Amino acid sequence: MNRKFIDSIIVLLLVTSSSLAQVKVLVWNDEFNYTGLPASDKWGYDVGGGGWGNNELQYYTNARAENARVENGNLIIEARKEQYEGREYTSARLVTRQKGDWLYGRVEAYAKLPSGRGTWPAIWMLPTNWVYGSWPKSGEIDIMEYVGYDPGVLHGSIHTEAYNHVLGTQKTATISVPDAETAFHLYALEWTPEKIDIYVDNNKYFTFTNEHKDYKTWPFDQVFHLILNIAVGGNWGGAQGVDPNIWPQKMYVDYVRVYKYIDVSALKVSGPEYVSPNQTGVTFNIQNIADATFSWSVPAGATIVSGQGTNSIVVNWGNTQGDVSVEVTHPQAGGTYTKTVKTAVIPTGDRFSLLNVKENGLMGWAGLSTSPNTITLSTIDTLLKVNYSISKPEDFPYFTYTFPNPVDMSNLTVLNVEMMTYNKSKSVVMRADLFDTDGRLTDVTPVFRFYPVEPHGAFHYYSFDFNNNWGSNTPEYGKQVNYHQIAGVRFYVNYGVYGKAASDSLWISDVVLSNTLLTIFSPSENKISRFDIYPNPASTYIKINSSALKGNVKIQVINIAGVLVKEIIANSDSEINISDLPNGFYSVRIITQSNSQLVGSFIKL
């Protein structure tokens, strides 16, 4: 056989094997390393005394320490002989329903069982949602059942509509564990889409296989929850009566653990993508891979406060962004897993620019291409040009700028946008919503609406103070935007009830944070008149259109940095050569013989 062909097959098998590799990860557990009632975030109670369909004698109580408690590292479920709510016995039935519900995986409990005629402890599972109907249609899985009148014999079973003890068709098996009442043993379930296996001390003694018929034989494609209890008497537990002299009786559980099997490719470091400088108590974790070791590293200046050597760490951050990494040692999952974390910028001074189009281009900017609305973005030197064509303003069309790093706006709460438009369509209606690193938008009234929009082809600052205006209804109603982690701006254009079907363009030269509103240019305030320039944009020449100009005037051309780049003496109807100027935005200032000033602007292409 061809050697290259053989090598290719080997490589393919290795790649396929790697891609299909699965590992066992801990997804839920209770180690019972505390004292008091069982943890309320993990356990609930089935409560009542109606016999539970089996003529049982006990009343299951709710959060009653006499019947369920944690002490000395164990969960204790205690069945007692006492009058309570009209019943002669009390006990507890702990459930993980809505606090731990699983589809497939491994469930295990390390437990020591009660003894005596009339006891009926169980470690078992029922469906959480009863999708296929009431018992037994939606199924039951008995990981361990034990009746005290038959000591040392453990039972593992399943029940379905087709297979159940009422019909005498249940699927079950037994195993002998002589010291089940005096020693701890590991009771476990392995559950896949194809079969259910039940074990004692990792010794498999029962298998139920999916026949691939219908729910009547396999309802085990839905989530189930775990139940721990001691019943008293009943159809099975009390089949030989109940010894009145053995009470109280206790089941001890050292731990309960639930594992899922996941692809190695699904392993990843979880935690925040963004942190504030010197933020404390930041948690990062990776799935809790069984039988693995973990070694974490964090960027310079950050400190691991706790958790080194486990799958979860708590970090006090420094000032440096970088990678949080964990080296995992494991036969299948070994390797380094990394998460890149960005640090929020804390602006200094009283003014902070968020935009550098000349250096960064369109990085962070996103237009809109969802028909029938389009917003296209381009750059001209230091300017962002926005062209839009809107047919359905009711869709609230928008474009977005995501900052290179999140920004802390604690001190600089004013957002200023320097924008220019000719607004020939009279459709340039703008609004700016900030959003944080969790995607919450500042969309609670009052919002930052650009009003009025100046249509004169000159740049103006539009400003809004977000101090005390951090309310958010998107994506969740009644929340607050995290102003320590502002991730970007969403710009609505020609939107909503203010919009109309139209096309137009605008230019943005800067996005600035400040602690005061930046003054919007006003001719009346500055005693400066305006004029029109055409063509605009232009590439070789411009002309000035103003009936107010008489005779020769001084014409100055100033670039966006404020540098005078051209000055000529000409009459008002002269062409001004601009072919020698770099592309970009320019202001034009005209000084007349009476020393009055006129200003305008143009874009050189």
C-alpha positions in Angstrom: 0.0 0.0 0.0 1.2 3.6 -0.8 3.1 5.0 2.2 1.7 8.5 1.7 -1.8 7.1 1.8 -1.1 5.2 5.0 0.3 8.4 6.6 -2.7 10.3 5.5 -5.0 7.8 7.1 -3.0 7.9 10.4 -3.2 11.7 10.5 -6.9 11.6 9.8 -7.5 9.1 12.5 -5.5 11.2 15.0 -7.4 14.4 14.1 -10.7 12.7 14.3 -9.9 11.1 17.6 -8.8 14.4 19.0 -11.8 16.2 17.8 -14.1 13.6 19.3 -12.3 13.3 22.7 -14.6 14.0 25.6 -13.8 14.7 29.3 -15.8 14.5 32.4 -16.5 17.8 34.1 -18.1 18.5 37.5 -21.2 20.6 36.9 -23.0 20.3 40.3 -22.0 19.1 43.7 -22.6 19.3 47.4 -19.7 18.2 49.6 -21.6 19.0 52.8 -18.7 20.9 54.3 -20.9 23.2 56.4 -23.3 22.9 59.3 -27.1 23.4 59.5 -29.9 22.9 57.0 -29.1 21.6 53.5 -27.9 24.5 51.2 -31.1 26.2 49.9 -29.5 27.0 46.6 -29.0 23.3 45.9 -31.9 21.5 47.7 -35.6 21.9 48.0 -38.2 19.7 49.7 -41.2 17.6 48.6 -43.6 18.1 51.5 -46.6 16.1 52.7 -48.1 12.9 54.1 -50.6 11.5 51.6 -48.9 8.2 51.2 -47.0 9.3 48.0 -48.8 6.7 45.8 -47.3 3.8 47.8 -49.2 3.9 51.1 -46.2 5.3 52.9 -46.6 6.2 56.5 -44.3 9.2 56.9 -44.9 13.0 56.6 -42.1 14.7 54.7 -41.3 17.9 56.4 -40.0 21.2 55.0 -36.6 22.5 56.2 -36.9 20.8 59.6 -33.5 20.1 61.1 -34.9 17.1 63.0 -35.4 15.4 59.6 -32.7 16.9 57.3 -29.4 18.6 58.4 -25.7 18.8 57.7 -23.2 18.0 60.5 -19.7 16.6 60.7 -19.3 16.7 56.9 -22.4 14.6 56.1 -26.0 15.2 55.1 -28.2 13.3 57.5 -31.8 12.4 56.5 -33.5 11.1 59.6 -36.8 9.2 59.8 -38.5 9.6 63.2 -41.4 7.9 65.0 -43.5 10.9 66.2 -46.9 12.4 65.6 -46.8 15.1 63.1 -49.6 16.5 60.8 -51.7 13.5 61.4 -49.0 11.0 60.6 -47.1 8.6 62.9 -43.7 9.1 61.3 -41.6 12.1 59.9 -38.8 12.1 57.4 -37.4 14.3 54.6 -37.4 14.1 50.8 -34.8 16.4 49.4 -35.0 17.4 45.7 -32.7 19.3 43.4 -35.7 20.3 41.1 -35.1 23.7 39.5 -31.8 23.9 41.3 -30.1 21.0 39.6 -31.7 19.4 36.5 -29.7 17.4 34.0 -30.0 15.6 30.7 -27.3 12.8 30.5 -24.1 12.6 32.5 -22.9 10.8 35.7 -24.7 11.2 39.0 -23.1 9.8 42.2 -23.7 9.8 45.9 -21.5 8.4 48.6 -23.8 7.2 51.3 -24.4 4.9 54.3 -28.0 3.5 54.6 -30.4 3.1 57.5 -31.4 -0.4 58.8 -34.5 -2.2 60.1 -37.8 -3.5 58.9 -39.9 -0.7 57.5 -37.1 1.6 56.2 -37.1 2.4 52.5 -34.2 4.7 51.6 -33.7 5.8 48.0 -31.4 7.7 45.7 -33.4 8.3 42.5 -34.5 10.7 39.8 -37.7 12.0 38.4 -38.4 14.2 35.3 -38.5 17.9 36.0 -41.1 18.8 33.3 -43.1 15.7 32.9 -43.1 16.2 29.1 -44.7 12.8 28.3 -47.3 12.9 31.1 -47.8 11.6 34.6 -46.0 8.7 36.1 -44.8 6.4 34.6 -45.1 8.0 31.1 -42.3 10.5 31.7 -40.0 7.9 33.4 -38.2 7.2 36.7 -34.6 6.2 37.4 -33.8 4.4 40.6 -30.1 4.7 41.2 -30.4 2.9 44.6 -33.4 1.5 46.5 -33.1 -0.5 49.7 -35.8 -2.1 51.9 -34.8 -2.8 55.4 -36.4 -6.2 55.7 -34.0 -7.5 53.0 -30.6 -6.4 54.3 -27.6 -6.3 52.1 -29.6 -6.3 48.8 -29.5 -3.2 46.6 -31.8 -2.5 43.7 -31.3 -0.4 40.5 -34.3 0.1 38.2 -36.0 2.2 35.6 -39.7 2.8 35.0 -41.5 3.8 31.8 -45.0 3.5 30.4 -44.0 0.2 28.8 -41.8 -1.0 31.7 -43.1 -0.5 35.2 -43.9 -2.5 38.4 -47.6 -1.9 38.0 -47.6 -4.0 34.8 -44.9 -6.3 36.2 -42.6 -5.3 33.3 -40.2 -3.1 35.2 -36.5 -3.3 34.3 -34.4 -3.9 37.4 -31.4 -5.6 38.9 -30.0 -6.3 42.3 -26.5 -6.6 43.9 -25.4 -7.8 47.3 -23.7 -5.2 49.5 -23.6 -6.9 53.0 -22.3 -3.8 54.8 -24.6 -1.2 53.1 -25.9 -0.2 56.6 -22.5 0.1 58.3 -20.2 1.5 55.6 -20.3 4.2 52.9 -20.6 3.1 49.3 -20.6 5.0 46.0 -23.9 4.8 44.2 -23.7 6.0 40.6 -25.6 6.4 37.4 -24.1 6.8 33.9 -26.7 8.1 31.4 -26.2 8.7 27.7 -28.7 8.9 24.7 -28.1 5.2 24.2 -28.3 3.6 27.6 -28.5 3.9 31.4 -25.9 2.1 33.6 -26.1 1.8 37.4 -23.1 1.1 39.6 -22.1 0.4 43.2 -18.5 1.3 43.9 -17.9 1.5 40.2 -19.2 -2.0 39.7 -21.8 -1.9 37.0 -24.7 -4.3 37.7 -27.6 -2.9 35.7 -27.9 -1.6 32.1 -31.0 -0.4 30.3 -30.6 0.2 26.5 -32.5 2.7 24.3 -34.6 0.6 21.9 -35.2 3.6 19.7 -38.9 3.1 19.5 -40.8 5.9 21.3 -41.2 7.6 24.6 -43.1 4.6 26.0 -39.8 2.7 26.2 -37.3 5.6 26.4 -38.6 8.9 27.9 -35.1 9.6 29.1 -34.4 12.4 26.6 -35.6 15.1 29.0 -34.1 16.7 32.1 -34.4 14.9 35.4 -33.6 16.0 39.0 -32.2 14.1 41.9 -34.1 12.9 45.0 -32.8 11.7 48.4 -35.2 10.3 50.9 -36.2 7.7 53.5 -39.7 6.4 53.3 -41.4 4.5 56.1 -43.5 1.4 55.3 -45.4 1.5 52.1 -46.3 -1.2 49.6 -42.7 -2.3 49.3 -40.9 -0.9 52.3 -43.6 -2.1 54.6 -44.4 -5.4 52.9 -43.2 -7.2 56.1 -44.5 -4.6 58.5 -42.7 -1.8 60.3 -40.6 -2.5 63.4 -41.8 0.2 66.0 -38.6 -0.1 68.0 -35.8 0.9 65.6 -36.4 4.6 65.3 -34.9 7.0 64.6 -33.1 5.8 61.5 -30.6 7.8 59.4 -29.2 7.9 56.0 -25.7 9.6 55.8 -24.5 11.2 52.6 -20.9 12.3 52.4 -21.2 14.0 49.0 -23.3 14.2 45.9 -21.6 15.0 42.5 -22.9 15.4 39.0 -20.7 15.3 35.9 -21.3 16.0 32.3 -19.2 14.7 29.4 -18.1 17.5 27.0 -15.9 17.7 24.0 -12.4 18.9 24.7 -13.0 21.6 22.1 -15.6 23.1 24.5 -13.2 23.8 27.3 -12.5 27.5 27.8 -11.7 30.1 30.4 -14.7 32.0 31.5 -14.8 35.4 33.2 -15.2 39.1 32.3 -13.7 40.4 29.0 -13.2 43.8 30.6 -12.1 45.0 34.0 -11.5 48.3 35.6 -8.0 49.2 36.7 -7.4 47.9 40.3 -10.7 46.1 40.3 -10.9 43.5 43.1 -12.6 40.2 43.4 -12.7 39.3 39.7 -13.5 35.6 39.1 -12.1 33.4 36.3 -12.8 29.7 35.8 -12.5 26.8 33.5 -14.8 23.7 33.5 -14.0 21.5 36.6 -12.4 18.7 34.7 -12.3 15.5 36.8 -8.9 14.2 37.8 -7.1 17.3 36.3 -4.7 19.8 37.9 -4.8 23.5 37.3 -2.0 26.2 37.4 -3.1 29.8 36.7 -1.2 32.9 35.5 -2.3 36.5 35.3 -0.8 39.7 33.9 1.8 41.8 35.7 0.3 43.8 38.5 -2.7 41.4 39.0 -2.8 39.1 42.1 -4.4 35.7 42.5 -6.2 36.1 45.8 -7.6 32.5 46.1 -8.2 29.4 44.0 -4.7 28.7 42.6 -4.6 24.9 42.0 -8.4 24.7 41.4 -10.6 25.3 38.4 -11.6 28.8 39.7 -9.6 31.8 40.9 -10.4 35.2 42.4 -8.1 38.0 41.2 -7.4 41.5 42.3 -6.5 43.3 39.0 -3.8 45.8 38.4 -3.5 48.4 35.7 -2.3 46.1 32.8 -4.5 44.3 30.4 -3.5 40.9 29.2 -4.1 37.2 29.3 -5.5 35.1 32.1 -4.2 31.5 31.4 -4.5 28.1 33.0 -2.2 25.2 32.4 -4.3 22.0 32.7 -2.6 18.7 33.3 -4.9 15.8 32.1 -4.5 12.8 29.7 -7.1 14.1 27.2 -7.5 17.8 28.1 -4.0 18.8 28.9 -2.8 22.2 27.6 -3.0 25.9 28.1 -6.3 27.7 27.9 -6.3 31.5 27.7 -8.7 34.5 27.9 -7.7 37.9 26.9 -8.9 40.6 29.3 -9.0 44.3 28.4 -8.7 47.0 31.0 -11.0 50.1 31.0 -9.4 53.4 30.3 -9.7 56.1 33.0 -9.5 59.4 31.1 -7.3 62.1 32.5 -7.7 65.9 32.2 -10.9 67.7 31.4 -11.2 66.5 27.8 -10.6 63.1 26.2 -10.8 62.2 22.6 -12.1 58.7 21.7 -11.6 58.9 17.9 -8.5 58.7 15.7 -9.7 57.9 12.2 -6.4 58.8 10.5 -4.5 56.2 12.6 -7.2 53.6 13.1 -9.3 53.9 10.0 -12.7 52.1 10.5 -11.5 49.9 13.3 -14.4 49.6 15.8 -17.0 51.1 13.4 -19.9 49.1 12.0 -22.4 50.2 9.4 -25.7 48.7 8.4 -26.5 46.5 5.4 -29.9 45.2 6.4 -32.3 45.8 3.4 -34.0 48.2 2.8 -31.8 50.4 5.0 -28.1 50.9 4.4 -25.5 52.9 6.2 -22.0 52.9 4.7 -18.9 54.2 6.4 -15.7 55.5 4.9 -12.7 57.7 5.9 -11.4 60.9 4.4 -8.1 61.8 6.1 -9.1 62.5 9.7 -12.9 62.3 9.0 -15.5 59.6 9.1 -18.0 59.9 6.3 -21.4 58.4 6.8 -23.7 57.8 3.7 -27.1 56.5 4.3 -30.1 55.4 2.4 -33.2 54.8 4.6 -36.5 53.4 3.4 -37.9 52.2 6.7 -37.0 54.7 9.5 -39.3 52.8 11.8 -36.7 50.1 12.0 -34.5 52.5 13.9 -31.4 52.2 11.6 -28.1 52.8 13.3 -24.3 52.5 13.0 -22.0 51.7 15.9 -18.6 52.7 17.2 -17.0 50.3 19.7 -14.1 51.8 21.5 -10.6 50.1 21.4 -11.0 49.7 25.2 -13.9 50.3 27.5 -13.9 53.8 29.1 -14.6 54.8 32.7 -16.9 57.9 32.5 -17.1 58.5 36.2 -15.4 61.9 36.0 -16.1 62.9 32.3 -19.8 62.4 32.0 -20.4 64.6 28.9 -20.3 63.0 25.4 -19.6 65.4 22.6 -19.8 64.5 18.9 -18.3 66.9 16.3 -20.4 66.5 13.2 -21.0 68.3 9.9 -23.8 67.9 7.4 -25.4 69.8 4.5 -28.7 68.0 5.3 -29.9 68.6 1.8 -32.7 66.0 2.3 -33.7 67.5 5.6 -33.5 63.9 7.0 -30.4 64.1 9.2 -31.9 63.3 12.5 -29.3 61.9 15.0 -29.3 60.3 18.4 -26.4 58.7 20.4 -26.9 55.9 23.0 -23.9 54.7 25.0 -23.6 51.0 25.7 -21.6 49.2 28.4 -19.7 45.9 28.2 -22.9 44.0 29.1 -24.7 45.6 26.1 -27.0 47.8 28.2 -28.0 51.0 26.3 -28.7 54.5 27.7 -32.2 54.5 26.1 -34.2 56.0 29.0 -35.6 59.5 28.5 -33.9 62.0 28.3 -31.8 60.6 25.4 -28.9 62.3 23.5 -30.7 63.7 20.4 -28.7 66.0 18.1 -31.0 69.0 18.0 -31.1 71.3 16.1 -28.9 69.8 13.4 -27.0 72.6 11.8 -27.1 72.2 7.9 -24.5 74.7 6.9 -21.6 72.4 6.0 -19.6 73.3 9.1 -18.6 71.2 12.0 -20.5 71.6 15.3 -20.3 70.0 18.7 -23.4 68.2 19.8 -23.2 67.5 23.5 -25.1 65.7 26.3 -24.4 65.2 30.0 -25.0 61.6 31.0 -24.6 62.3 34.7 -27.7 60.9 36.4 -28.9 59.7 32.9 -27.6 56.1 32.9 -31.0 54.4 32.8 -31.4 51.5 30.5 -34.4 49.5 29.2 -32.4 47.5 26.6 -31.8 44.6 26.7 -33.5 44.4 30.1 -36.0 46.9 31.4 -35.3 49.1 34.4 -31.5 48.6 34.6 -28.6 51.0 34.9 -25.7 51.3 32.5 -22.3 50.6 34.1 -20.5 53.9 33.5 -17.3 52.4 34.7 -17.3 50.1 31.6 -18.6 52.1 28.6 -17.9 50.1 25.5 -19.1 52.3 22.7 -21.8 54.5 21.0 -24.8 53.5 18.9 -25.7 56.3 16.5 -29.3 56.3 15.2 -29.8 58.2 12.0 -33.0 59.2 10.2 -34.8 57.1 12.7 -38.3 56.4 14.1 -41.0 59.0 14.0 -38.4 61.7 13.2 -37.2 60.0 10.1 -38.4 59.7 6.5 -37.5 57.8 3.4 -34.4 59.6 2.2 -30.6 59.5 1.5 -28.0 61.9 2.7 -24.5 62.1 4.2 -22.7 63.5 7.2 -19.2 63.7 8.6 -17.8 63.1 12.1 -14.4 64.6 13.0 -14.3 63.7 16.8 -16.0 62.0 19.6 -15.0 63.6 22.9 -15.6 63.1 26.6 -15.5 66.2 28.8 -16.7 67.4 32.2 -18.6 70.4 30.6 -20.7 70.8 27.5 -18.5 71.9 24.6 -20.0 75.1 23.1 -21.9 74.7 19.8 -20.8 77.3 17.3 -23.3 80.0 16.9 -23.0 82.9 14.4 -25.0 85.3 16.6 -22.7 84.7 19.5 -19.4 85.0 17.5 -20.6 87.8 15.2 -19.3 85.8 12.2 -21.3 85.4 9.0 -21.3 82.3 6.7 -21.1 81.6 3.0 -21.4 78.6 0.7 -18.6 76.9 -1.1 -19.0 74.9 -4.3 -18.3 72.4 -5.5 -18.1 70.6 -2.2 -16.5 68.2 -1.8 -13.9 69.3 -4.4 -10.7 68.1 -5.8 -9.1 70.9 -7.9 -10.8 74.2 -7.1 -13.5 75.9 -5.1 -15.6 79.0 -5.6 -17.3 81.2 -3.0 -20.9 82.1 -3.1 -21.8 85.2 -1.1 -23.5 88.4 -2.3 -22.0 90.1 0.8 -18.5 90.1 -0.7 -17.3 93.3 -2.4 -13.9 93.8 -4.1 -10.7 92.1 -3.0 -10.7 90.1 0.2 -8.2 88.0 2.2 -9.0 84.3 1.9 -7.4 81.9 4.4 -7.6 78.1 4.2 -7.0 76.3 7.5 -6.7 72.5 8.0 -8.4 70.5 10.7 -5.4 70.9 13.0 -5.9 74.7 12.9 -2.9 75.4 10.8 -3.0 78.1 8.1 -2.1 76.3 4.9 -3.0 78.8 2.2 -3.7 82.6 2.1 -4.5 84.7 -1.0 -5.9 88.1 -1.9 -8.7 87.7 -4.5 -12.1 89.0 -5.4 -15.2 87.1 -4.4 -15.8 85.4 -7.7 -12.3 84.0 -8.1 -11.5 80.3 -8.3 -9.3 79.1 -5.5 -6.8 76.3 -6.5 -6.8 73.5 -3.9 -5.2 70.8 -6.0 -2.0 71.1 -4.0 -3.7 70.4 -0.7 -3.9 66.9 0.9 -7.3 65.3 1.1 -9.2 66.2 4.2 -11.5 68.7 5.9 -10.7 72.5 5.7 -12.1 75.7 7.0 -12.1 78.9 4.9 -12.0 82.3 6.6 -12.6 85.5 4.6 -11.6 88.8 6.0 -13.2 91.8 4.2 -11.8 95.3 3.7 -14.0 96.4 6.6 -12.3 93.7 8.7 -15.5 91.6 9.1 -15.1 87.9 8.9 -17.0 85.1 7.1 -16.3 81.4 7.6 -17.1 78.3 5.6 -15.7 74.8 5.1 -15.1 72.2 2.4 -13.8 68.7 1.9 -10.9 68.0 -0.4 -11.0 64.7 -2.2 
